[in-house]
Amino acid sequence: MIQQIQQQPSESVVIKAILNASGITEEKITQQISERIDEYICEALRLKVLFIDLDQLKEILPFERDFLEKHILCDPRVRKYQRRRGPHSKRVWLCEPTLKVIEEIIMNEWEI
C-alpha cells in the first residue's frame, strides 16, 4: 500500500500536467504577469499632460513652426482642440486628442 501511495502523482503534478497539455506553462504565466505589472507601472508613472503649446509640438514632431502651421495646425480636426484666452494670447491644444489627430493625418493622409 505504501508503494501505491508513493507511485501516485501528487495533485500539483497532475494539475501541472493538465495545464502543460493545454499550453499553459509557468513561463507563459510569469511572462503575462510581468507584462501586466510593466503596463501598470508605466501607466502610473506616465506624466499626465493636459495641454501642449507650439514649442512642445515642435519638440515632439520633427517639423518647423511654418510647416506645422501650414499643414497640421490649420486642419479643422486639430483646431477643434485649440484654445486661447484672448485674440493675442498663447495657443494651447488638448494634448492626447490633438496628438491622436496628428498621428491620423500623418499616417493616413500622407504618402508613403
MOPAC internal coordinates of N, CA, C and O (Angstrom, degrees):
PM7 1SCF
backbone

  N    0.0000 0     0.00 0     0.00 0    0    0    0
  C    1.4429 1     0.00 0     0.00 0    1    0    0
  C    1.5227 1   110.74 1     0.00 0    2    1    0
  O    1.2310 1   120.34 1   141.40 1    3    2    1
  N    1.3318 1   116.96 1   -38.60 1    3    2    1
  C    1.4604 1   120.64 1   179.27 1    5    3    2
  C    1.5240 1   109.60 1   -62.88 1    6    5    3
  O    1.2310 1   120.20 1   142.46 1    7    6    5
  N    1.3235 1   117.22 1   -37.54 1    7    6    5
  C    1.4594 1   120.14 1   178.70 1    9    7    6
  C    1.5251 1   110.77 1   -64.97 1   10    9    7
  O    1.2310 1   119.62 1   141.60 1   11   10    9
  N    1.3238 1   118.33 1   -38.40 1   11   10    9
  C    1.4603 1   121.32 1   179.00 1   13   11   10
  C    1.5209 1   110.60 1   -62.67 1   14   13   11
  O    1.2310 1   120.14 1   137.30 1   15   14   13
  N    1.3145 1   117.33 1   -42.70 1   15   14   13
  C    1.4598 1   121.05 1   179.90 1   17   15   14
  C    1.5286 1   109.82 1   -63.97 1   18   17   15
  O    1.2310 1   120.04 1   138.30 1   19   18   17
  N    1.3117 1   117.52 1   -41.70 1   19   18   17
  C    1.4598 1   120.60 1  -179.58 1   21   19   18
  C    1.5257 1   111.52 1   -69.37 1   22   21   19
  O    1.2310 1   119.58 1   149.61 1   23   22   21
  N    1.3124 1   118.41 1   -30.39 1   23   22   21
  C    1.4596 1   121.89 1  -177.97 1   25   23   22
  C    1.5222 1   112.07 1   -79.79 1   26   25   23
  O    1.2310 1   119.60 1   154.76 1   27   26   25
  N    1.3019 1   118.37 1   -25.24 1   27   26   25
  C    1.4582 1   120.44 1  -179.88 1   29   27   26
  C    1.5266 1   109.36 1   -74.54 1   30   29   27
  O    1.2310 1   120.76 1   -48.51 1   31   30   29
  N    1.3249 1   116.15 1   131.49 1   31   30   29
  C    1.4667 1   118.69 1  -179.94 1   33   31   30
  C    1.5318 1   110.61 1   -68.99 1   34   33   31
  O    1.2310 1   121.71 1   -30.94 1   35   34   33
  N    1.2969 1   114.33 1   149.06 1   35   34   33
  C    1.4628 1   118.62 1   179.42 1   37   35   34
  C    1.5291 1   109.42 1   -71.63 1   38   37   35
  O    1.2310 1   121.52 1   -14.56 1   39   38   37
  N    1.3053 1   114.70 1   165.44 1   39   38   37
  C    1.4641 1   121.09 1  -178.64 1   41   39   38
  C    1.5274 1   111.07 1   -60.89 1   42   41   39
  O    1.2310 1   120.34 1   139.70 1   43   42   41
  N    1.3199 1   116.96 1   -40.30 1   43   42   41
  C    1.4683 1   119.87 1  -178.90 1   45   43   42
  C    1.5279 1   111.49 1   -66.42 1   46   45   43
  O    1.2310 1   120.21 1   145.40 1   47   46   45
  N    1.3280 1   117.20 1   -34.60 1   47   46   45
  C    1.4648 1   120.84 1   177.87 1   49   47   46
  C    1.5209 1   109.91 1   -67.03 1   50   49   47
  O    1.2310 1   120.21 1   138.53 1   51   50   49
  N    1.3179 1   117.20 1   -41.47 1   51   50   49
  C    1.4645 1   121.77 1   178.87 1   53   51   50
  C    1.5288 1   109.98 1   -63.94 1   54   53   51
  O    1.2310 1   120.55 1   134.13 1   55   54   53
  N    1.3178 1   116.56 1   -45.87 1   55   54   53
  C    1.4686 1   120.64 1   179.81 1   57   55   54
  C    1.5232 1   110.33 1   -62.09 1   58   57   55
  O    1.2310 1   120.52 1   136.54 1   59   58   57
  N    1.3242 1   116.60 1   -43.46 1   59   58   57
  C    1.4637 1   121.23 1   178.73 1   61   59   58
  C    1.5287 1   110.46 1   -60.57 1   62   61   59
  O    1.2310 1   120.22 1   137.83 1   63   62   61
  N    1.3266 1   117.18 1   -42.17 1   63   62   61
  C    1.4647 1   121.46 1  -179.55 1   65   63   62
  C    1.5270 1   110.76 1   -64.66 1   66   65   63
  O    1.2310 1   120.37 1   138.92 1   67   66   65
  N    1.3198 1   116.90 1   -41.08 1   67   66   65
  C    1.4690 1   120.92 1   178.99 1   69   67   66
  C    1.5273 1   110.24 1   -64.77 1   70   69   67
  O    1.2310 1   120.38 1   134.48 1   71   70   69
  N    1.3231 1   116.87 1   -45.52 1   71   70   69
  C    1.4658 1   120.68 1   179.76 1   73   71   70
  C    1.5248 1   111.30 1   -64.14 1   74   73   71
  O    1.2310 1   120.39 1   138.08 1   75   74   73
  N    1.3303 1   116.87 1   -41.92 1   75   74   73
  C    1.4660 1   120.23 1   177.88 1   77   75   74
  C    1.5238 1   111.12 1   -63.06 1   78   77   75
  O    1.2310 1   120.41 1   140.49 1   79   78   77
  N    1.3227 1   116.83 1   -39.51 1   79   78   77
  C    1.4603 1   120.76 1   179.44 1   81   79   78
  C    1.5260 1   111.44 1   -64.16 1   82   81   79
  O    1.2310 1   120.39 1   149.31 1   83   82   81
  N    1.3210 1   116.87 1   -30.69 1   83   82   81
  C    1.4664 1   119.74 1   179.83 1   85   83   82
  C    1.5281 1   112.20 1   -92.49 1   86   85   83
  O    1.2310 1   120.27 1  -172.03 1   87   86   85
  N    1.3272 1   117.08 1     7.97 1   87   86   85
  C    1.4608 1   120.67 1   175.46 1   89   87   86
  C    1.5123 1   115.21 1    88.42 1   90   89   87
  O    1.2310 1   119.87 1  -172.21 1   91   90   89
  N    1.2998 1   117.85 1     7.79 1   91   90   89
  C    1.4619 1   121.74 1   179.35 1   93   91   90
  C    1.5249 1   107.76 1  -100.43 1   94   93   91
  O    1.2310 1   121.14 1   -70.46 1   95   94   93
  N    1.3218 1   115.43 1   109.54 1   95   94   93
  C    1.4624 1   120.14 1  -178.53 1   97   95   94
  C    1.5193 1   109.90 1  -114.00 1   98   97   95
  O    1.2310 1   121.45 1   -14.25 1   99   98   97
  N    1.3198 1   114.84 1   165.75 1   99   98   97
  C    1.4695 1   119.69 1   178.01 1  101   99   98
  C    1.5189 1   110.67 1   -61.47 1  102  101   99
  O    1.2310 1   120.79 1   142.77 1  103  102  101
  N    1.3349 1   116.10 1   -37.23 1  103  102  101
  C    1.4581 1   120.12 1  -179.22 1  105  103  102
  C    1.5294 1   111.15 1   -63.33 1  106  105  103
  O    1.2310 1   120.66 1   136.03 1  107  106  105
  N    1.3402 1   116.35 1   -43.97 1  107  106  105
  C    1.4654 1   119.92 1   179.59 1  109  107  106
  C    1.5248 1   111.30 1   -64.72 1  110  109  107
  O    1.2310 1   120.56 1   137.45 1  111  110  109
  N    1.3038 1   116.54 1   -42.55 1  111  110  109
  C    1.4682 1   120.50 1   179.16 1  113  111  110
  C    1.5209 1   109.94 1   -63.19 1  114  113  111
  O    1.2310 1   120.32 1   134.50 1  115  114  113
  N    1.3237 1   117.00 1   -45.50 1  115  114  113
  C    1.4644 1   121.38 1   178.76 1  117  115  114
  C    1.5208 1   110.78 1   -61.90 1  118  117  115
  O    1.2310 1   120.55 1   138.49 1  119  118  117
  N    1.3319 1   116.56 1   -41.51 1  119  118  117
  C    1.4626 1   120.79 1   179.84 1  121  119  118
  C    1.5274 1   110.80 1   -64.12 1  122  121  119
  O    1.2310 1   119.84 1   135.20 1  123  122  121
  N    1.3289 1   117.90 1   -44.80 1  123  122  121
  C    1.4620 1   120.95 1   179.68 1  125  123  122
  C    1.5200 1   111.28 1   -64.38 1  126  125  123
  O    1.2310 1   120.23 1   138.50 1  127  126  125
  N    1.3043 1   117.16 1   -41.50 1  127  126  125
  C    1.4672 1   120.38 1   177.99 1  129  127  126
  C    1.5240 1   109.84 1   -62.61 1  130  129  127
  O    1.2310 1   120.57 1   136.04 1  131  130  129
  N    1.3165 1   116.51 1   -43.96 1  131  130  129
  C    1.4616 1   121.24 1   179.60 1  133  131  130
  C    1.5275 1   111.15 1   -62.16 1  134  133  131
  O    1.2310 1   120.23 1   136.69 1  135  134  133
  N    1.3403 1   117.16 1   -43.31 1  135  134  133
  C    1.4691 1   120.96 1   178.44 1  137  135  134
  C    1.5233 1   111.19 1   -62.46 1  138  137  135
  O    1.2310 1   120.49 1   136.21 1  139  138  137
  N    1.3228 1   116.66 1   -43.79 1  139  138  137
  C    1.4718 1   119.91 1   179.13 1  141  139  138
  C    1.5199 1   111.39 1   -62.88 1  142  141  139
  O    1.2310 1   120.50 1   136.96 1  143  142  141
  N    1.3213 1   116.64 1   -43.04 1  143  142  141
  C    1.4655 1   120.43 1   178.97 1  145  143  142
  C    1.5264 1   109.75 1   -61.89 1  146  145  143
  O    1.2310 1   120.39 1   136.57 1  147  146  145
  N    1.3340 1   116.87 1   -43.43 1  147  146  145
  C    1.4668 1   120.53 1   178.11 1  149  147  146
  C    1.5250 1   111.34 1   -60.51 1  150  149  147
  O    1.2310 1   120.29 1   137.37 1  151  150  149
  N    1.3431 1   117.05 1   -42.63 1  151  150  149
  C    1.4661 1   120.80 1   178.35 1  153  151  150
  C    1.5272 1   111.01 1   -61.44 1  154  153  151
  O    1.2310 1   120.56 1   134.96 1  155  154  153
  N    1.3211 1   116.54 1   -45.04 1  155  154  153
  C    1.4654 1   120.15 1  -179.99 1  157  155  154
  C    1.5224 1   111.58 1   -64.04 1  158  157  155
  O    1.2310 1   120.58 1   139.45 1  159  158  157
  N    1.3279 1   116.49 1   -40.55 1  159  158  157
  C    1.4681 1   120.04 1   179.06 1  161  159  158
  C    1.5225 1   110.56 1   -65.40 1  162  161  159
  O    1.2310 1   120.37 1   134.74 1  163  162  161
  N    1.3260 1   116.91 1   -45.26 1  163  162  161
  C    1.4708 1   120.11 1   179.07 1  165  163  162
  C    1.5222 1   110.95 1   -60.77 1  166  165  163
  O    1.2310 1   120.30 1   136.55 1  167  166  165
  N    1.3128 1   117.04 1   -43.45 1  167  166  165
  C    1.4675 1   120.83 1   179.51 1  169  167  166
  C    1.5207 1   110.84 1   -63.82 1  170  169  167
  O    1.2310 1   120.40 1   139.28 1  171  170  169
  N    1.3151 1   116.84 1   -40.72 1  171  170  169
  C    1.4641 1   120.25 1  -178.93 1  173  171  170
  C    1.5201 1   111.74 1   -69.46 1  174  173  171
  O    1.2310 1   120.40 1   145.13 1  175  174  173
  N    1.3276 1   116.84 1   -34.87 1  175  174  173
  C    1.4582 1   120.43 1  -177.03 1  177  175  174
  C    1.5261 1   113.46 1   -88.25 1  178  177  175
  O    1.2310 1   120.45 1   165.12 1  179  178  177
  N    1.3250 1   116.75 1   -14.88 1  179  178  177
  C    1.4569 1   119.77 1  -177.77 1  181  179  178
  C    1.5214 1   109.74 1   -63.09 1  182  181  179
  O    1.2310 1   121.80 1   -52.87 1  183  182  181
  N    1.3096 1   114.15 1   127.13 1  183  182  181
  C    1.4527 1   120.55 1   178.95 1  185  183  182
  C    1.5210 1   108.35 1   -70.83 1  186  185  183
  O    1.2310 1   120.58 1   -54.41 1  187  186  185
  N    1.2920 1   116.50 1   125.59 1  187  186  185
  C    1.4504 1   120.80 1  -179.66 1  189  187  186
  C    1.5255 1   108.80 1   -87.79 1  190  189  187
  O    1.2310 1   120.70 1   -75.06 1  191  190  189
  N    1.3189 1   116.26 1   104.94 1  191  190  189
  C    1.4549 1   122.17 1   178.38 1  193  191  190
  C    1.5168 1   106.97 1   -99.22 1  194  193  191
  O    1.2310 1   120.49 1   -55.64 1  195  194  193
  N    1.3048 1   116.67 1   124.36 1  195  194  193
  C    1.4554 1   120.53 1  -177.79 1  197  195  194
  C    1.5227 1   111.45 1   -86.18 1  198  197  195
  O    1.2310 1   120.30 1   131.57 1  199  198  197
  N    1.3282 1   117.04 1   -48.43 1  199  198  197
  C    1.4618 1   121.08 1  -178.65 1  201  199  198
  C    1.5213 1   110.39 1  -125.40 1  202  201  199
  O    1.2310 1   121.03 1   -28.33 1  203  202  201
  N    1.3370 1   115.64 1   151.67 1  203  202  201
  C    1.4574 1   121.26 1   173.30 1  205  203  202
  C    1.5215 1   108.14 1  -127.71 1  206  205  203
  O    1.2310 1   120.95 1   -26.82 1  207  206  205
  N    1.3282 1   115.79 1   153.18 1  207  206  205
  C    1.4586 1   119.74 1   177.69 1  209  207  206
  C    1.5291 1   109.18 1  -111.30 1  210  209  207
  O    1.2310 1   120.80 1     1.99 1  211  210  209
  N    1.3209 1   116.08 1  -178.01 1  211  210  209
  C    1.4589 1   120.66 1  -175.91 1  213  211  210
  C    1.5274 1   111.91 1   -63.24 1  214  213  211
  O    1.2310 1   120.23 1   141.64 1  215  214  213
  N    1.3186 1   117.17 1   -38.36 1  215  214  213
  C    1.4670 1   119.88 1   178.72 1  217  215  214
  C    1.5269 1   111.28 1   -62.43 1  218  217  215
  O    1.2310 1   120.36 1   139.62 1  219  218  217
  N    1.3167 1   116.92 1   -40.38 1  219  218  217
  C    1.4643 1   120.23 1   178.39 1  221  219  218
  C    1.5252 1   110.78 1   -68.59 1  222  221  219
  O    1.2310 1   120.26 1   142.47 1  223  222  221
  N    1.3365 1   117.11 1   -37.53 1  223  222  221
  C    1.4620 1   119.94 1   176.69 1  225  223  222
  C    1.5256 1   110.68 1   -62.73 1  226  225  223
  O    1.2310 1   120.38 1   140.39 1  227  226  225
  N    1.3268 1   116.89 1   -39.61 1  227  226  225
  C    1.4667 1   120.73 1   178.36 1  229  227  226
  C    1.5256 1   111.05 1   -64.21 1  230  229  227
  O    1.2310 1   120.01 1   147.65 1  231  230  229
  N    1.3286 1   117.59 1   -32.35 1  231  230  229
  C    1.4674 1   120.76 1   177.14 1  233  231  230
  C    1.5254 1   111.54 1   -72.12 1  234  233  231
  O    1.2310 1   120.88 1   141.59 1  235  234  233
  N    1.3293 1   115.92 1   -38.41 1  235  234  233
  C    1.4655 1   120.91 1  -177.48 1  237  235  234
  C    1.5237 1   111.09 1   -74.86 1  238  237  235
  O    1.2310 1   120.69 1   136.91 1  239  238  237
  N    1.3369 1   116.28 1   -43.09 1  239  238  237
  C    1.4582 1   121.73 1  -175.28 1  241  239  238
  C    1.5249 1   110.46 1  -101.00 1  242  241  239
  O    1.2310 1   119.99 1   -33.62 1  243  242  241
  N    1.3224 1   117.62 1   146.38 1  243  242  241
  C    1.4715 1   120.17 1  -177.36 1  245  243  242
  C    1.5297 1   113.05 1   -85.58 1  246  245  243
  O    1.2310 1   120.03 1  -137.88 1  247  246  245
  N    1.3208 1   117.54 1    42.12 1  247  246  245
  C    1.4557 1   121.43 1  -176.43 1  249  247  246
  C    1.5221 1   110.44 1  -125.95 1  250  249  247
  O    1.2310 1   121.42 1   -26.13 1  251  250  249
  N    1.3240 1   114.89 1   153.87 1  251  250  249
  C    1.4625 1   121.01 1   176.13 1  253  251  250
  C    1.5190 1   109.76 1   -79.19 1  254  253  251
  O    1.2310 1   121.27 1   -13.76 1  255  254  253
  N    1.3118 1   115.18 1   166.24 1  255  254  253
  C    1.4619 1   121.64 1  -178.22 1  257  255  254
  C    1.5314 1   111.69 1   -57.72 1  258  257  255
  O    1.2310 1   120.27 1   133.21 1  259  258  257
  N    1.3413 1   117.08 1   -46.79 1  259  258  257
  C    1.4675 1   120.40 1  -177.88 1  261  259  258
  C    1.5246 1   111.53 1   -60.71 1  262  261  259
  O    1.2310 1   120.67 1   137.41 1  263  262  261
  N    1.3329 1   116.32 1   -42.59 1  263  262  261
  C    1.4568 1   120.03 1   179.14 1  265  263  262
  C    1.5252 1   110.57 1   -63.65 1  266  265  263
  O    1.2310 1   120.41 1   135.41 1  267  266  265
  N    1.3180 1   116.82 1   -44.59 1  267  266  265
  C    1.4703 1   120.40 1   178.24 1  269  267  266
  C    1.5216 1   110.37 1   -58.52 1  270  269  267
  O    1.2310 1   120.52 1   134.72 1  271  270  269
  N    1.3273 1   116.61 1   -45.28 1  271  270  269
  C    1.4705 1   120.99 1  -178.82 1  273  271  270
  C    1.5281 1   111.14 1   -61.81 1  274  273  271
  O    1.2310 1   120.15 1   135.13 1  275  274  273
  N    1.3316 1   117.31 1   -44.87 1  275  274  273
  C    1.4678 1   121.69 1  -173.52 1  277  275  274
  C    1.5210 1   113.62 1   -77.85 1  278  277  275
  O    1.2310 1   120.35 1   147.31 1  279  278  277
  N    1.3273 1   116.94 1   -32.69 1  279  278  277
  C    1.4674 1   118.72 1  -169.83 1  281  279  278
  C    1.5245 1   115.20 1  -115.29 1  282  281  279
  O    1.2310 1   119.64 1   163.14 1  283  282  281
  N    1.3110 1   118.29 1   -16.86 1  283  282  281
  C    1.4664 1   118.94 1  -175.85 1  285  283  282
  C    1.5262 1   111.98 1  -124.97 1  286  285  283
  O    1.2310 1   120.05 1   126.56 1  287  286  285
  N    1.3134 1   117.50 1   -53.44 1  287  286  285
  C    1.4671 1   120.50 1  -173.03 1  289  287  286
  C    1.5229 1   113.07 1   -70.10 1  290  289  287
  O    1.2310 1   119.95 1   160.67 1  291  290  289
  N    1.3316 1   117.70 1   -19.33 1  291  290  289
  C    1.4647 1   120.39 1   178.62 1  293  291  290
  C    1.5290 1   111.80 1   -81.95 1  294  293  291
  O    1.2310 1   119.94 1   167.98 1  295  294  293
  N    1.3096 1   117.73 1   -12.02 1  295  294  293
  C    1.4677 1   121.96 1   179.98 1  297  295  294
  C    1.5260 1   109.07 1   -64.18 1  298  297  295
  O    1.2310 1   120.02 1   -47.56 1  299  298  297
  N    1.3432 1   117.57 1   132.44 1  299  298  297
  C    1.4752 1   120.40 1  -177.98 1  301  299  298
  C    1.5256 1   113.84 1   -59.10 1  302  301  299
  O    1.2310 1   120.13 1   150.42 1  303  302  301
  N    1.3256 1   117.35 1   -29.58 1  303  302  301
  C    1.4645 1   120.07 1   179.02 1  305  303  302
  C    1.5199 1   111.29 1   -68.83 1  306  305  303
  O    1.2310 1   120.44 1   148.86 1  307  306  305
  N    1.3282 1   116.77 1   -31.14 1  307  306  305
  C    1.4638 1   121.13 1   177.30 1  309  307  306
  C    1.5247 1   109.46 1   -81.18 1  310  309  307
  O    1.2310 1   120.55 1   137.66 1  311  310  309
  N    1.3301 1   116.55 1   -42.34 1  311  310  309
  C    1.4722 1   120.76 1  -178.74 1  313  311  310
  C    1.5297 1   111.63 1   -61.41 1  314  313  311
  O    1.2310 1   120.78 1   153.88 1  315  314  313
  N    1.3171 1   116.12 1   -26.12 1  315  314  313
  C    1.4662 1   120.32 1   178.78 1  317  315  314
  C    1.5259 1   111.35 1   -58.11 1  318  317  315
  O    1.2310 1   120.30 1   149.55 1  319  318  317
  N    1.3317 1   117.04 1   -30.45 1  319  318  317
  C    1.4676 1   121.53 1  -177.32 1  321  319  318
  C    1.5290 1   112.85 1   -99.79 1  322  321  319
  O    1.2310 1   120.32 1  -174.93 1  323  322  321
  N    1.3268 1   116.99 1     5.07 1  323  322  321
  C    1.4667 1   121.03 1  -179.94 1  325  323  322
  C    1.5266 1   110.25 1   -84.52 1  326  325  323
  O    1.2310 1   120.95 1   -41.44 1  327  326  325
  N    1.3263 1   115.78 1   138.56 1  327  326  325
  C    1.4671 1   121.55 1   176.74 1  329  327  326
  C    1.5159 1   108.67 1  -137.68 1  330  329  327
  O    1.2310 1   121.42 1   -28.12 1  331  330  329
  N    1.3449 1   114.89 1   151.88 1  331  330  329
  C    1.4571 1   121.85 1   172.33 1  333  331  330
  C    1.5115 1   107.70 1  -153.29 1  334  333  331
  O    1.2310 1   120.90 1   -28.14 1  335  334  333
  N    1.2910 1   115.88 1   151.86 1  335  334  333
  C    1.4591 1   120.47 1  -175.89 1  337  335  334
  C    1.5207 1   112.07 1   -75.07 1  338  337  335
  O    1.2310 1   119.94 1   141.23 1  339  338  337
  N    1.3030 1   117.73 1   -38.77 1  339  338  337
  C    1.4614 1   122.80 1  -179.96 1  341  339  338
  C    1.5124 1   110.11 1  -144.74 1  342  341  339
  O    1.2310 1   119.93 1    -0.49 1  343  342  341
  N    1.3512 1   117.74 1   179.51 1  343  342  341
  C    1.4649 1   120.22 1  -175.74 1  345  343  342
  C    1.5321 1   113.74 1   -63.71 1  346  345  343
  O    1.2310 1   119.43 1   153.30 1  347  346  345
  N    1.3165 1   118.68 1   -26.70 1  347  346  345
  C    1.4640 1   121.13 1  -179.04 1  349  347  346
  C    1.5284 1   111.89 1  -113.80 1  350  349  347
  O    1.2310 1   120.27 1  -163.58 1  351  350  349
  N    1.3026 1   117.08 1    16.42 1  351  350  349
  C    1.4686 1   121.37 1  -179.39 1  353  351  350
  C    1.5246 1   110.92 1   -83.91 1  354  353  351
  O    1.2310 1   121.89 1   -14.65 1  355  354  353
  N    1.3057 1   113.99 1   165.35 1  355  354  353
  C    1.4599 1   121.30 1   177.61 1  357  355  354
  C    1.5229 1   109.80 1   -65.74 1  358  357  355
  O    1.2310 1   120.68 1   -41.61 1  359  358  357
  N    1.3323 1   116.31 1   138.39 1  359  358  357
  C    1.4630 1   120.78 1   177.85 1  361  359  358
  C    1.5264 1   109.58 1   -88.51 1  362  361  359
  O    1.2310 1   121.12 1   -37.96 1  363  362  361
  N    1.3086 1   115.47 1   142.04 1  363  362  361
  C    1.4609 1   122.01 1   173.65 1  365  363  362
  C    1.5187 1   108.02 1  -133.44 1  366  365  363
  O    1.2310 1   121.11 1   -23.74 1  367  366  365
  N    1.3269 1   115.48 1   156.26 1  367  366  365
  C    1.4557 1   121.75 1   179.15 1  369  367  366
  C    1.5157 1   108.92 1  -126.64 1  370  369  367
  O    1.2310 1   120.70 1   -37.08 1  371  370  369
  N    1.3193 1   116.27 1   142.92 1  371  370  369
  C    1.4607 1   121.45 1   173.85 1  373  371  370
  C    1.5313 1   106.96 1   -62.33 1  374  373  371
  O    1.2310 1   119.97 1   -56.18 1  375  374  373
  N    1.2994 1   117.66 1   123.82 1  375  374  373
  C    1.4666 1   122.68 1  -164.66 1  377  375  374
  C    1.5291 1   114.53 1   -61.81 1  378  377  375
  O    1.2310 1   119.66 1   113.72 1  379  378  377
  N    1.3190 1   118.25 1   -66.28 1  379  378  377
  C    1.4672 1   121.02 1  -170.54 1  381  379  378
  C    1.5252 1   113.62 1   -61.04 1  382  381  379
  O    1.2310 1   119.09 1   129.26 1  383  382  381
  N    1.3429 1   119.35 1   -50.74 1  383  382  381
  C    1.4684 1   117.34 1  -178.99 1  385  383  382
  C    1.5272 1   112.97 1   -65.80 1  386  385  383
  O    1.2310 1   120.19 1   146.22 1  387  386  385
  N    1.3264 1   117.25 1   -33.78 1  387  386  385
  C    1.4622 1   120.24 1   178.60 1  389  387  386
  C    1.5214 1   110.41 1   -64.51 1  390  389  387
  O    1.2310 1   120.30 1   134.44 1  391  390  389
  N    1.3183 1   117.03 1   -45.56 1  391  390  389
  C    1.4633 1   119.85 1   179.90 1  393  391  390
  C    1.5255 1   111.48 1   -65.72 1  394  393  391
  O    1.2310 1   119.96 1   145.51 1  395  394  393
  N    1.3272 1   117.69 1   -34.49 1  395  394  393
  C    1.4697 1   120.46 1   176.68 1  397  395  394
  C    1.5227 1   110.85 1   -65.01 1  398  397  395
  O    1.2310 1   120.47 1   137.42 1  399  398  397
  N    1.3411 1   116.70 1   -42.58 1  399  398  397
  C    1.4644 1   120.79 1   179.33 1  401  399  398
  C    1.5257 1   110.08 1   -65.05 1  402  401  399
  O    1.2310 1   120.20 1   136.93 1  403  402  401
  N    1.3193 1   117.22 1   -43.07 1  403  402  401
  C    1.4679 1   120.65 1   178.63 1  405  403  402
  C    1.5260 1   110.00 1   -61.57 1  406  405  403
  O    1.2310 1   120.27 1   139.03 1  407  406  405
  N    1.3068 1   117.09 1   -40.97 1  407  406  405
  C    1.4658 1   120.56 1   176.92 1  409  407  406
  C    1.5266 1   110.72 1   -61.63 1  410  409  407
  O    1.2310 1   120.01 1   136.71 1  411  410  409
  N    1.3380 1   117.58 1   -43.29 1  411  410  409
  C    1.4677 1   121.24 1   177.42 1  413  411  410
  C    1.5211 1   111.04 1   -60.28 1  414  413  411
  O    1.2310 1   120.47 1   134.84 1  415  414  413
  N    1.3262 1   116.71 1   -45.16 1  415  414  413
  C    1.4628 1   120.83 1  -179.33 1  417  415  414
  C    1.5248 1   109.98 1   -59.26 1  418  417  415
  O    1.2310 1   120.50 1   130.08 1  419  418  417
  N    1.3074 1   116.65 1   -49.92 1  419  418  417
  C    1.4640 1   120.54 1  -175.96 1  421  419  418
  C    1.5283 1   111.34 1   -68.32 1  422  421  419
  O    1.2310 1   119.87 1   135.44 1  423  422  421
  N    1.3136 1   117.84 1   -44.56 1  423  422  421
  C    1.4641 1   120.64 1  -174.28 1  425  423  422
  C    1.5269 1   113.33 1   -77.55 1  426  425  423
  O    1.2310 1   119.78 1   147.53 1  427  426  425
  N    1.3283 1   118.02 1   -32.47 1  427  426  425
  C    1.4618 1   119.92 1  -173.06 1  429  427  426
  C    1.5207 1   114.25 1  -102.96 1  430  429  427
  O    1.2310 1   119.79 1   154.83 1  431  430  429
  N    1.3230 1   118.01 1   -25.17 1  431  430  429
  C    1.4541 1   119.21 1  -172.44 1  433  431  430
  C    1.5196 1   113.60 1  -110.43 1  434  433  431
  O    1.2310 1   119.59 1   165.99 1  435  434  433
  N    1.2885 1   118.38 1   -14.01 1  435  434  433
  C    1.4593 1   121.17 1   179.17 1  437  435  434
  C    1.5198 1   109.13 1   -94.91 1  438  437  435
  O    1.2310 1   120.96 1   -24.83 1  439  438  437
  N    1.3280 1   115.76 1   155.17 1  439  438  437
  C    1.4601 1   120.58 1  -179.85 1  441  439  438
  C    1.5225 1   111.07 1   -75.28 1  442  441  439
  O    1.2310 1   121.93 1   -23.24 1  443  442  441
  N    1.3096 1   113.91 1   156.76 1  443  442  441
  C    1.4696 1   119.80 1   178.44 1  445  443  442
  C    1.5121 1   109.11 1   -81.41 1  446  445  443
  O    1.2310 1   120.10 1   180.00 1  447  446  445

